[in-house]
Structure formats: structure tokens, C-alpha cells
Amino acid sequence: MYAVFVAVIVMVVLAADWGRLQRVFFQWDIARDQLPEIITIAARNTVLFTLIAFGGGLAFGVLLALMKLSTVAPYRWVATAYVEIFRGLPALLTIFAMAYAVPVAFSFRPPGGAVGAGLIALIMVAAAYVAEIVRAGIQGVPKGQAEAARSLGMSPNRTMFSIILPQAFRIVIPPITNEFVLLIKDTSLLFIVGTTPAMKELTTYSRDAMNTAGNATPLVMGGLLYLMITIPLTRLVAVLEKRQARSR
């Protein structure tokens, strides 16, 4: 199998038209023209949008998780319906609805204009996934922890926020980090709402630069910057999973 793998790699290397690849995808002068804006504007906006969507999605997701585990039936119904709907809809469709359908239907423009509407949509989508992750984490905490807290006279709310949630978050750190990585890539969907030059994220910036230059080099640079952001995070997830496995 190793020999076959090496043979395939050698065949690909020999068959590729490296001169044409270099002309279309690796023009150094075009790459140099993208600096520093592709970092100071596009990469910065990608990280900023991700942090906003993740922070809002985490807060809303925890609330939804608690609602799904509530003893009050209407809370469970609302949270379950929300999670099923926004996990089932494509994120692109949710962004389109928030940016175009909601303003038309309710004469309401979200703060931040089109980009703000897109970020609200990403928060809504992230919350649905985070809710399921946190719910699984809460249910993964041994029931004896809650029983011990109640035997000490703690109220149900104090037991949840002081005993259960801290342990649940320790359990869900790896999948939560994976959700953060997914959100980094999902910010590329904001291209559908249109952005000003100062609000472009990596994908929109790279696509517009490619159209201007008539060359795909900006797309390659955008991809490399995505990898520089996501690979350290995915390695962090692997380290956290190994650490949890050892602790178990």
C-alpha cells in the first residue's frame, strides 16, 4: 500500500503542468499586491465575525440547552423546535432570510446593516448546534453530582450553575472548539449579503481580488490564511480530546 501511495504521488507530480499552475495560481507579484490588506482587513474581519457569532451562539445555545432539559413542557417544545429547524436549514438560506426576507416582512433592519443581519443568522445557526453539544455535556455529568449537591441543601438553579454546568463545559470543550472552527469557514457565506470594502472577510476579499487581477492567486492566499487560522485550532481539539481520554 505504501508503494502504491508513493507511485500515485509520483504520477500526479509528473503529470501536472507546473508551469501553467504557477501562472494561474502562484503569481508572486499578484500575491504581494494583496498585502497587507488581506491580513489587516480580510483575515481580521473573519476572526472578528467568528468571535461575534460564536459568543452569541454560545450564550443563546446554553439557554436553549437548559430549556430542552427543563421540566416545563412549553420550554422544551420551543427549544426542540428551534434546534431542529436551524440544524436542518442550510446556513446560507438562514443568512439570506435574515438579510432580505426579515426586513421586507417586518420593516426591520438589523443593526450593522447586511453584515449585521448575516451575523445574527450565524448566531442563530451556531446556537442550535451549541445547544445540542451543551445538552449532551449536561447529561454526561454523573447524576450523583446533582444528588450530592441537593443533599447539601443547594437549590436546583444553584446546583445547575455551580456544579453541573462547569463539569459539562469541561466535557464539551473539544466539540465546542470544533464548532468554532466550522464558524470560521461559515463566515465565508456572508458574501451573499454584500459587504463594503472595510467589511470584507477572506472569501469575499479573495474572490473580488481574483476578479480584479484576472488570476486565482488571491484565492490561494485566502485558503492559506484559512489554514493558518484553523489548523492550530484543530490540533488544539486533538490535544484536548487526548487529555480527556487520559483523565477518564
Backbone bond lengths (Angstrom), bond angles and torsions (degrees), N, CA, C in turn:
res aa  C-N    CA-C-N  psi(-1)  N-CA   C-N-CA  omega(-1)  CA-C   N-CA-C  phi
1 M - - - 1.463 - - 1.530 111.51 -
2 Y 1.350 115.31 -39.36 1.460 118.21 176.51 1.524 110.71 -61.21
3 A 1.325 116.48 -41.78 1.464 120.34 -179.27 1.530 110.78 -64.06
4 V 1.337 116.39 -41.94 1.464 120.24 178.41 1.522 110.11 -63.01
5 F 1.336 115.79 -42.89 1.468 119.75 179.81 1.529 110.61 -60.92
6 V 1.320 117.15 -47.13 1.463 120.75 179.20 1.523 110.84 -62.51
7 A 1.340 116.66 -40.25 1.463 120.17 -179.42 1.528 110.91 -63.72
8 V 1.324 117.13 -40.83 1.466 120.41 178.83 1.522 110.57 -63.75
9 I 1.333 116.62 -43.51 1.466 120.06 178.99 1.520 110.62 -61.23
10 V 1.330 117.31 -43.94 1.465 121.01 -179.81 1.528 110.30 -62.70
11 M 1.335 117.43 -42.36 1.466 120.94 179.78 1.522 111.03 -62.91
12 V 1.347 116.76 -42.18 1.465 119.91 178.71 1.524 110.51 -62.83
13 V 1.337 116.35 -43.75 1.470 120.40 -178.81 1.520 110.67 -63.10
14 L 1.323 116.95 -41.95 1.464 120.13 -177.82 1.526 111.94 -73.82
15 A 1.335 117.13 -30.60 1.468 119.72 -176.10 1.519 112.77 -82.19
16 A 1.330 117.73 -23.00 1.466 120.51 -175.59 1.527 111.38 -69.43
17 D 1.316 115.25 144.39 1.468 121.63 175.72 1.526 106.99 -91.09
18 W 1.334 116.22 88.95 1.460 120.69 -172.57 1.521 112.63 -68.02
19 G 1.309 116.71 -30.62 1.456 118.86 177.62 1.527 111.31 -65.88
20 R 1.316 116.08 -43.88 1.461 119.74 178.85 1.534 110.90 -67.91
21 L 1.342 116.69 -41.04 1.461 119.81 177.01 1.522 111.18 -58.01
22 Q 1.327 115.77 -41.91 1.464 119.28 -179.63 1.518 111.45 -65.77
23 R 1.332 117.20 -39.08 1.462 119.79 -179.41 1.525 111.85 -68.70
24 V 1.334 117.75 -35.62 1.466 121.08 -174.13 1.528 112.08 -87.80
25 F 1.339 116.92 -37.02 1.460 119.49 -170.16 1.532 115.01 -116.37
26 F 1.301 119.43 -15.00 1.466 120.03 -171.59 1.522 112.01 -134.41
27 Q 1.322 116.38 57.10 1.458 121.08 176.01 1.528 108.89 -89.70
28 W 1.333 116.08 112.50 1.453 119.83 -173.94 1.525 112.21 -64.21
29 D 1.329 117.59 -38.59 1.461 118.86 -178.73 1.526 111.57 -65.57
30 I 1.345 117.06 -36.30 1.466 119.86 176.75 1.527 110.23 -69.41
31 A 1.328 116.43 -39.69 1.463 119.72 178.01 1.522 110.68 -62.43
32 R 1.315 116.23 -40.86 1.471 119.94 -179.23 1.519 111.32 -65.08
33 D 1.338 116.88 -31.76 1.469 119.77 179.93 1.534 112.35 -68.52
34 Q 1.318 117.62 -21.55 1.471 120.33 -179.45 1.524 112.46 -79.24
35 L 1.303 117.01 -15.65 1.464 121.32 -178.32 1.521 110.56 -88.73
36 P 1.335 119.27 145.57 1.479 125.99 -2.45 1.520 113.15 -92.11
37 E 1.368 118.54 4.57 1.462 120.15 -171.55 1.519 113.14 -61.06
38 I 1.328 117.93 -34.74 1.455 119.13 -178.49 1.532 111.34 -64.78
39 I 1.331 116.49 -22.96 1.465 120.89 177.01 1.520 111.03 -94.53
40 T 1.340 116.31 -50.41 1.469 120.02 -173.53 1.529 112.74 -73.33
41 I 1.333 117.82 -23.55 1.468 120.42 178.87 1.526 110.52 -109.36
42 A 1.344 117.64 -60.90 1.463 120.89 -171.74 1.527 112.55 -68.14
43 A 1.328 116.79 -52.95 1.473 119.04 -178.92 1.527 110.64 -66.09
44 R 1.331 116.58 -38.71 1.474 119.41 178.15 1.522 110.92 -61.32
45 N 1.348 116.79 -45.10 1.461 119.77 179.87 1.520 111.42 -65.11
46 T 1.333 117.21 -38.03 1.465 119.95 177.99 1.521 110.77 -59.54
47 V 1.324 116.88 -46.60 1.466 120.28 179.61 1.528 110.70 -66.68
48 L 1.328 116.55 -41.85 1.466 120.39 -179.34 1.526 111.00 -63.65
49 F 1.318 117.21 -46.35 1.464 120.58 179.55 1.522 110.56 -62.69
50 T 1.326 116.69 -38.45 1.464 120.21 179.25 1.523 111.07 -64.44
51 L 1.323 116.90 -43.90 1.462 120.49 -179.98 1.533 111.13 -62.87
52 I 1.329 116.53 -41.20 1.467 119.82 179.07 1.521 110.41 -64.65
53 A 1.328 116.68 -48.51 1.469 120.16 -178.88 1.524 111.29 -64.65
54 F 1.322 117.26 -38.94 1.467 120.10 -178.62 1.524 110.82 -70.67
55 G 1.335 117.18 -43.02 1.461 119.66 179.41 1.517 112.04 -61.53
56 G 1.333 116.04 -46.74 1.460 119.55 178.21 1.517 111.98 -66.35
57 G 1.322 116.80 -41.37 1.459 120.29 179.51 1.518 112.56 -65.95
58 L 1.339 117.13 -35.51 1.463 120.17 179.12 1.523 110.95 -66.87
59 A 1.331 116.41 -46.61 1.466 119.72 -179.56 1.523 111.15 -63.34
60 F 1.324 116.56 -47.28 1.460 120.80 -179.58 1.521 110.78 -68.01
61 G 1.327 116.82 -36.49 1.458 120.71 -179.24 1.520 112.73 -65.92
62 V 1.331 116.89 -39.23 1.468 119.88 176.89 1.524 110.00 -62.36
63 L 1.343 116.18 -42.40 1.467 119.87 177.85 1.531 110.89 -60.72
64 L 1.327 117.00 -44.73 1.460 120.18 179.13 1.523 111.66 -63.68
65 A 1.333 116.64 -39.15 1.469 119.75 178.57 1.519 111.17 -61.96
66 L 1.339 116.41 -43.20 1.464 119.79 178.29 1.525 111.02 -65.66
67 M 1.334 116.43 -35.92 1.462 119.37 177.22 1.533 111.05 -65.55
68 K 1.341 116.94 -39.47 1.459 119.79 179.82 1.530 112.03 -65.79
69 L 1.321 116.66 -28.45 1.464 121.05 -179.54 1.524 112.21 -95.17
70 S 1.325 116.93 2.30 1.465 120.93 -177.11 1.531 110.69 -69.23
71 T 1.324 114.70 154.12 1.469 120.00 173.76 1.528 111.70 -81.96
72 V 1.344 116.49 -8.45 1.471 120.94 178.75 1.525 108.30 -86.68
73 A 1.320 116.32 115.29 1.463 121.13 -172.85 1.534 113.72 -58.42
74 P 1.354 120.91 -45.15 1.473 118.96 -179.78 1.523 112.96 -59.42
75 Y 1.347 117.57 -36.01 1.463 119.66 176.34 1.528 109.93 -60.13
76 R 1.317 116.46 -45.55 1.467 120.28 -179.15 1.522 110.91 -63.12
77 W 1.325 116.59 -41.13 1.459 119.69 -178.31 1.531 110.98 -64.52
78 V 1.327 115.89 -45.64 1.466 119.87 -178.40 1.527 110.39 -63.52
79 A 1.340 116.71 -47.20 1.464 120.45 -178.15 1.523 111.11 -64.70
80 T 1.310 117.28 -41.72 1.462 120.48 -179.91 1.522 110.94 -64.34
81 A 1.338 116.68 -44.54 1.463 120.16 178.66 1.525 110.63 -61.20
82 Y 1.323 116.73 -44.25 1.471 120.66 -179.41 1.530 110.24 -60.37
83 V 1.330 116.84 -49.65 1.462 121.17 -176.48 1.518 110.38 -62.13
84 E 1.325 117.65 -43.92 1.460 120.05 -178.42 1.528 111.29 -65.76
85 I 1.323 116.90 -39.74 1.468 120.19 -178.48 1.512 111.01 -66.81
86 F 1.336 117.50 -50.46 1.468 119.46 -172.79 1.519 113.27 -82.84
87 R 1.317 117.66 -12.58 1.466 119.04 167.98 1.518 110.86 -82.95
88 G 1.327 116.50 -24.48 1.456 120.37 -178.82 1.515 114.36 -86.72
89 L 1.349 116.82 -28.99 1.458 119.98 179.92 1.532 110.99 -80.74
90 P 1.326 118.36 141.80 1.475 120.05 172.67 1.533 110.32 -62.88
91 A 1.320 115.94 141.62 1.470 119.96 179.80 1.523 110.77 -59.55
92 L 1.338 116.88 -34.95 1.472 120.27 -179.74 1.525 110.87 -62.15
93 L 1.324 116.55 -40.14 1.464 120.40 179.58 1.526 110.68 -67.61
94 T 1.328 116.72 -38.25 1.468 120.34 178.09 1.524 110.75 -64.43
95 I 1.328 117.55 -42.17 1.461 121.00 177.72 1.521 110.43 -62.70
96 F 1.329 116.26 -43.99 1.466 119.96 179.38 1.525 110.57 -60.63
97 A 1.328 116.89 -42.50 1.464 120.62 -178.89 1.524 111.47 -64.02
98 M 1.330 116.54 -43.96 1.464 119.73 -178.85 1.524 111.38 -68.84
99 A 1.313 117.76 -34.13 1.464 120.70 -175.79 1.519 112.79 -81.98
100 Y 1.352 117.28 -30.20 1.460 119.40 -172.77 1.529 113.40 -123.27
101 A 1.328 118.18 -43.48 1.466 119.99 -175.71 1.528 112.01 -74.41
102 V 1.329 117.40 -45.20 1.473 120.67 -177.50 1.534 111.37 -62.17
103 P 1.347 119.90 -47.47 1.470 118.43 177.87 1.524 113.62 -59.67
104 V 1.338 117.32 -35.09 1.462 120.06 179.37 1.530 110.65 -72.03
105 A 1.333 116.57 -42.06 1.469 120.42 -174.34 1.523 112.43 -73.75
106 F 1.349 116.82 -36.32 1.466 119.65 -172.28 1.527 113.70 -119.69
107 S 1.327 117.28 7.10 1.465 121.48 -177.96 1.524 110.65 50.75
108 F 1.328 115.37 42.98 1.469 121.68 -176.71 1.518 108.58 -125.33
109 R 1.325 115.59 127.47 1.462 120.51 175.86 1.524 108.45 -108.93
110 P 1.328 117.50 117.22 1.460 120.00 -179.64 1.519 111.26 -60.74
111 P 1.335 118.12 150.87 1.464 120.13 176.40 1.527 110.60 -60.95
112 G 1.328 114.96 140.16 1.457 118.90 -178.16 1.507 113.84 91.46
113 G 1.337 116.69 3.42 1.457 119.71 177.40 1.516 112.31 67.64
114 A 1.332 115.93 -144.67 1.458 120.93 -176.38 1.519 112.12 -63.91
115 V 1.330 116.69 -40.52 1.464 119.61 178.70 1.521 110.26 -65.53
116 G 1.326 117.20 -40.76 1.456 120.37 177.04 1.516 111.59 -60.70
117 A 1.329 117.34 -40.60 1.460 120.94 177.09 1.526 110.77 -62.80
118 G 1.332 116.31 -42.14 1.458 119.65 178.00 1.512 112.49 -63.22
119 L 1.330 116.86 -39.10 1.465 120.25 179.20 1.524 110.90 -68.00
120 I 1.333 117.50 -38.28 1.463 120.05 176.27 1.532 109.72 -61.07
121 A 1.326 116.56 -40.77 1.461 119.97 178.15 1.529 110.99 -63.43
122 L 1.328 117.59 -42.85 1.460 119.96 177.92 1.527 111.53 -64.13
123 I 1.336 116.83 -36.87 1.468 120.29 175.86 1.529 110.09 -62.00
124 M 1.326 116.31 -43.46 1.464 120.26 -179.24 1.518 111.38 -63.91
125 V 1.321 116.94 -41.73 1.468 120.39 179.48 1.527 110.30 -68.90
126 A 1.334 116.77 -45.50 1.465 119.93 -179.45 1.518 111.05 -61.43
127 A 1.333 117.06 -38.39 1.464 120.70 -178.92 1.520 111.28 -60.43
128 A 1.325 117.22 -37.75 1.469 120.21 -179.46 1.526 110.78 -63.50
129 Y 1.330 117.16 -42.37 1.464 120.09 -179.99 1.522 111.29 -73.83
130 V 1.331 116.81 -41.16 1.462 120.14 179.23 1.524 110.22 -62.53
131 A 1.328 117.18 -37.22 1.467 120.70 -179.57 1.525 110.61 -58.38
132 E 1.320 117.02 -44.44 1.463 119.77 179.95 1.526 111.33 -68.59
133 I 1.335 116.72 -36.80 1.458 119.90 178.76 1.530 110.43 -64.85
134 V 1.331 116.43 -47.11 1.464 120.59 -178.89 1.524 110.64 -67.51
135 R 1.331 117.47 -39.56 1.462 119.64 178.34 1.530 110.68 -59.46
136 A 1.337 116.18 -44.90 1.460 119.77 178.37 1.532 110.70 -62.85
137 G 1.346 116.78 -37.52 1.453 119.75 178.62 1.524 112.15 -65.46
138 I 1.329 116.09 -42.21 1.470 119.96 178.86 1.524 110.35 -63.09
139 Q 1.319 116.63 -43.83 1.453 119.74 -179.83 1.527 112.04 -71.54
140 G 1.346 116.04 -17.45 1.454 119.57 177.28 1.526 113.89 -81.26
141 V 1.326 117.30 -12.37 1.470 120.54 176.02 1.526 108.46 -74.57
142 P 1.329 118.99 129.67 1.474 120.66 -179.22 1.531 111.77 -54.35
143 K 1.316 116.20 136.75 1.459 120.45 -178.21 1.519 112.72 -62.20
144 G 1.322 116.30 -24.19 1.456 119.62 178.58 1.512 113.24 -61.38
145 Q 1.349 116.87 -25.78 1.460 120.16 178.30 1.523 110.59 -64.46
146 A 1.336 116.79 -45.45 1.461 120.66 178.79 1.522 110.55 -67.23
147 E 1.323 116.78 -40.19 1.466 119.72 -179.20 1.525 110.84 -64.72
148 A 1.319 116.30 -38.91 1.469 119.25 178.83 1.522 110.73 -66.08
149 A 1.338 116.35 -41.95 1.467 119.63 179.03 1.521 111.21 -63.45
150 R 1.331 116.67 -41.75 1.458 119.45 179.56 1.523 111.29 -66.32
151 S 1.339 116.69 -34.51 1.466 119.23 178.77 1.524 112.02 -67.25
152 L 1.341 116.38 -21.51 1.464 120.55 177.09 1.525 111.81 -87.34
153 G 1.323 116.26 1.73 1.458 120.49 176.35 1.513 114.49 93.45
154 M 1.326 118.44 10.82 1.456 120.47 178.62 1.526 110.53 -73.49
155 S 1.328 116.59 144.65 1.457 121.36 175.89 1.527 109.22 -74.43
156 P 1.320 117.77 161.85 1.477 119.54 178.03 1.534 112.98 -57.18
157 N 1.333 117.10 -41.46 1.467 119.74 -179.57 1.525 111.06 -65.69
158 R 1.323 116.51 -44.33 1.463 119.16 179.93 1.518 110.47 -66.15
159 T 1.313 117.23 -37.13 1.465 120.29 177.34 1.530 110.56 -61.23
160 M 1.335 116.36 -43.28 1.455 120.10 -178.51 1.526 111.28 -64.62
161 F 1.341 116.98 -48.37 1.461 119.86 -172.45 1.528 113.33 -83.35
162 S 1.315 117.73 -24.00 1.469 120.01 -177.84 1.520 113.04 -98.64
163 I 1.327 117.75 -27.59 1.459 120.73 -173.53 1.533 112.00 -115.07
164 I 1.336 116.56 -51.76 1.462 119.95 -170.78 1.527 112.36 -77.54
165 L 1.348 116.71 -52.22 1.470 119.10 -175.64 1.527 113.40 -60.44
166 P 1.347 120.54 -43.68 1.475 118.21 178.35 1.522 112.72 -58.29
167 Q 1.328 117.47 -39.17 1.466 119.71 178.16 1.526 111.37 -71.78
168 A 1.328 115.98 -36.23 1.466 119.63 178.92 1.522 111.08 -64.07
169 F 1.329 116.97 -41.48 1.461 119.46 -179.65 1.522 111.49 -65.29
170 R 1.310 116.38 -32.86 1.468 118.39 176.36 1.525 110.35 -64.50
171 I 1.321 116.35 -36.54 1.460 120.53 179.68 1.527 111.25 -68.89
172 V 1.331 116.65 -39.42 1.465 120.19 -170.12 1.522 113.43 -94.62
173 I 1.313 119.37 7.32 1.471 120.16 -179.46 1.532 111.98 -56.39
174 P 1.344 120.48 -47.70 1.477 118.58 179.62 1.527 113.56 -60.40
175 P 1.361 120.28 -51.21 1.475 117.41 179.26 1.524 113.54 -66.18
176 I 1.327 118.01 -30.54 1.460 119.83 176.46 1.529 109.87 -65.39
177 T 1.329 116.48 -39.87 1.461 120.47 177.69 1.526 110.49 -64.95
178 N 1.336 116.66 -38.37 1.466 119.74 175.40 1.521 111.14 -61.18
179 E 1.321 117.44 -39.78 1.463 120.97 177.64 1.518 110.50 -63.10
180 F 1.334 117.02 -37.14 1.465 120.89 177.36 1.531 110.24 -62.28
181 V 1.334 116.28 -42.59 1.466 120.14 178.46 1.525 110.55 -63.07
182 L 1.326 117.07 -41.98 1.468 120.14 178.07 1.523 111.38 -62.39
183 L 1.329 116.50 -37.86 1.464 119.80 179.19 1.529 111.14 -65.63
184 I 1.321 117.52 -34.86 1.468 120.19 176.92 1.529 109.61 -55.96
185 K 1.319 115.78 -44.29 1.470 119.59 -179.27 1.525 111.47 -75.85
186 D 1.329 117.21 -32.10 1.465 119.69 -179.61 1.528 112.57 -68.94
187 T 1.332 117.98 -20.60 1.472 118.23 176.75 1.525 111.40 -62.67
188 S 1.336 117.15 -19.93 1.468 119.67 177.49 1.520 111.29 -64.57
189 L 1.347 117.91 -21.09 1.461 121.07 -179.81 1.522 112.30 -71.86
190 L 1.331 117.37 -12.16 1.461 120.34 179.94 1.531 112.42 -66.67
191 F 1.334 116.45 -8.86 1.470 118.53 178.61 1.525 111.14 -59.21
192 I 1.341 116.74 -26.52 1.463 119.54 -175.15 1.526 112.19 -66.86
193 V 1.358 117.63 -24.66 1.460 119.62 -176.53 1.518 111.81 -87.85
194 G 1.340 117.50 -12.88 1.462 119.79 -175.67 1.514 110.24 78.12
195 T 1.306 117.24 139.25 1.460 121.21 -177.36 1.521 110.30 -138.35
196 T 1.317 115.47 155.90 1.455 121.01 172.71 1.526 108.62 -76.75
197 P 1.331 118.53 162.73 1.464 119.64 179.43 1.527 113.34 -55.27
198 A 1.323 117.60 -34.95 1.471 119.96 -177.84 1.521 112.91 -78.28
199 M 1.351 117.91 -11.53 1.468 120.88 -176.03 1.531 112.28 -112.64
200 K 1.307 118.11 11.49 1.465 120.03 -179.10 1.525 111.19 -72.22
201 E 1.348 115.55 136.83 1.464 119.44 171.78 1.537 108.07 -94.52
202 L 1.317 116.69 -176.18 1.459 120.54 -167.96 1.528 113.33 -60.49
203 T 1.314 117.12 -45.91 1.463 118.97 -176.18 1.523 111.60 -66.00
204 T 1.335 116.99 -46.40 1.465 120.05 179.84 1.523 110.75 -63.60
205 Y 1.324 117.07 -43.10 1.460 120.54 179.60 1.533 110.29 -61.56
206 S 1.331 116.71 -46.43 1.468 120.57 -177.43 1.523 110.97 -65.51
207 R 1.339 117.31 -40.69 1.465 120.42 -179.92 1.520 110.72 -64.54
208 D 1.339 116.67 -45.14 1.469 119.56 -179.84 1.524 111.01 -65.55
209 A 1.331 117.14 -39.51 1.463 120.42 178.39 1.523 110.80 -65.73
210 M 1.336 117.04 -36.78 1.465 120.52 177.49 1.531 110.35 -63.54
211 N 1.334 116.84 -43.31 1.464 119.94 179.73 1.526 111.33 -64.85
212 T 1.330 116.39 -35.79 1.461 119.96 -179.99 1.517 111.46 -71.44
213 A 1.337 116.13 -43.38 1.463 120.26 -175.98 1.524 112.50 -82.85
214 G 1.341 118.16 -18.68 1.454 120.11 -175.64 1.507 112.23 67.59
215 N 1.330 116.50 30.39 1.454 122.42 -177.01 1.527 108.54 -150.69
216 A 1.342 116.71 148.42 1.462 121.29 -175.02 1.524 113.66 -87.24
217 T 1.314 118.52 4.55 1.461 120.65 -179.31 1.533 112.96 -56.70
218 P 1.349 120.40 -41.96 1.466 119.18 178.08 1.524 113.68 -59.30
219 L 1.342 118.19 -32.53 1.458 120.53 176.75 1.523 111.26 -66.02
220 V 1.324 116.03 -38.94 1.464 120.01 177.01 1.520 110.56 -63.95
221 M 1.323 117.16 -41.67 1.462 120.53 178.33 1.529 110.80 -64.09
222 G 1.338 116.47 -41.61 1.454 119.43 177.18 1.519 111.72 -61.42
223 G 1.340 116.45 -43.15 1.461 119.81 177.75 1.513 112.64 -61.80
224 L 1.337 116.68 -40.58 1.460 119.96 178.51 1.523 111.65 -63.85
225 L 1.326 116.83 -38.96 1.467 119.76 178.74 1.527 111.18 -67.91
226 Y 1.341 117.04 -38.26 1.472 119.00 173.97 1.528 110.50 -58.22
227 L 1.329 116.34 -44.72 1.463 119.81 -179.85 1.526 111.70 -64.08
228 M 1.336 116.56 -38.45 1.466 119.70 178.67 1.522 112.06 -63.71
229 I 1.338 116.26 -27.21 1.461 120.15 178.93 1.522 111.16 -86.05
230 T 1.338 117.30 -42.59 1.463 120.11 -170.77 1.525 114.24 -85.50
231 I 1.326 118.23 -34.84 1.474 119.25 -176.11 1.528 111.94 -60.75
232 P 1.342 120.28 -46.28 1.484 117.91 176.55 1.526 112.31 -58.40
233 L 1.336 117.76 -35.45 1.462 120.03 -179.95 1.524 111.12 -69.89
234 T 1.335 117.79 -41.12 1.461 119.43 178.45 1.522 111.09 -66.50
235 R 1.326 117.06 -34.74 1.468 119.14 175.68 1.526 110.37 -67.24
236 L 1.333 116.37 -36.31 1.466 120.24 176.42 1.521 110.63 -62.06
237 V 1.329 117.13 -40.61 1.461 120.77 177.63 1.524 110.23 -60.27
238 A 1.332 116.67 -44.27 1.467 120.13 -179.63 1.527 111.11 -61.79
239 V 1.337 116.38 -41.81 1.472 120.00 178.94 1.528 110.86 -64.14
240 L 1.330 116.69 -43.05 1.463 120.46 -179.99 1.525 111.50 -64.62
241 E 1.332 117.04 -38.58 1.463 120.10 179.16 1.527 110.40 -66.06
242 K 1.329 117.90 -41.04 1.447 119.99 177.64 1.520 111.75 -64.96
243 R 1.327 116.30 -39.26 1.454 120.26 179.23 1.527 110.81 -65.02
244 Q 1.331 116.31 -41.14 1.459 118.91 176.78 1.526 112.25 -64.97
245 A 1.338 115.40 -39.31 1.462 118.13 179.00 1.528 110.81 -62.70
246 R 1.335 117.23 -39.71 1.457 119.95 177.69 1.518 111.83 -65.37
247 S 1.357 116.75 -39.89 1.462 119.79 -178.79 1.521 111.13 -67.17
248 R 1.360 117.18 -32.46 1.454 119.20 177.17 1.510 111.68 -71.61
